[in-house]
Amino acid sequence: MSKLSQTKIQVLDQFEARTDEWSFGVFEKELEQAMGSRYGNYQTAKLTIAEADRDGRWPNTVKGYVLSNYRAFGNSPAELVSIASRILASLTEEEKSYWKPANK
């Protein structure tokens, strides 16, 4: 079990329960708001997603963050490459078409 803070767990739980289509940027902003801008930023968000994946928890949140980031930039941040590779390899053809980068 990781040592995620209660604040991070609350944000992860919140996103895991969501049924709307949100993006990595929304997650980053929510985490920053919950933690305060001094501690919460996009780097914190990426590390939180990596830790959530290591825990094997919050699979929808991890997948949503990674895929929306991939769609926006056409690649994955270095911290999430192995997670993204695993997720992308598991997608159906329809999902691959949906999540393909906007510039491809």
N, C-alpha and C positions, 0 to 999 in steps of 0.2 A: 504494500500500500504506500502511496506517495505521501508527501508532506504538503499537499496543497492547502492553502489557507482556507478558512471558512468562507471568506469573501469570494475566492475563486470558485469554490464548490457551489456556492449559491448561484453565481452567474452561469456556470456549466449546467446546473440543474434547470435553471430558467430556460436556457436555450435548448436543452434536451426535450423539454416539454412543449416547445413551440411547434406549431403546425403550419405557420406561414413561411414564405420564402424570404429568408434573411441572408445577408452576405457577411463575409469576414469583417468588413468595415463596421457593420452594426455590432458585431461581437466585440471588436476592439473598443468601440466607443462606450459600450455598456460596461466593459471591464474597467476602462479608465475612469468612468464615472463612479463605479463602485469602490475602486481602490484609491481614487484621487490621482490627479495628473502627475504627481511626483513619483508614483509607484506603478501606475498602470499606463501602458502604451503598447504600440504594436509589437515590440519585442517581448514584452510580458505576455501578450496574447499568444504569440507563437509558442513560447515556452510552456504556457498553460495547456495549449492544445497537445503538444508533444507529451506532456506529463499525463494528461487525460488519456491519451492513447496507450501509454505504458501501463496505466492502471487497468486498461481494458474496459473502461467505463465511458459513458457519454458518446457512444458510437455515432449517433446522428449529428451531434455537435461537431465532432472531429471531422466527419465526412463533409458536412456543410461548409465548415471553415476552409478545409483543404481544397475542395472542389470550386468554391466560389472564388478563392484566391487564384487558383489555376486558370479559371475562365477569364479573370480580369487581366492577368499578366502573361499567360501562356507558358508559365513554368511555376515551380514551387520554390518557396524560400529554402535555403540550404538546410535549415533546422527540420524541415518537414519533407524532404525529398523521398526518404525511404517510406514514410507513411503514404505520401501521394502516389508513389509507384505501386504500392500494394492496393490502394483504393482504386486507382485507375485500371489496374489489371482485373479487378473484380466486377467492373461495370459491364452491363449489357450493351449491345450496339446502340440501342435507343438512348441509353444513358450517356454513352460516349458522345453521341451526336448532340445531345442537350448541353453537356458540360464542356464541349470543345471551346478553346479560347476564342474570344470575339474577333481576334485579328487573323484567324486561320480559316 
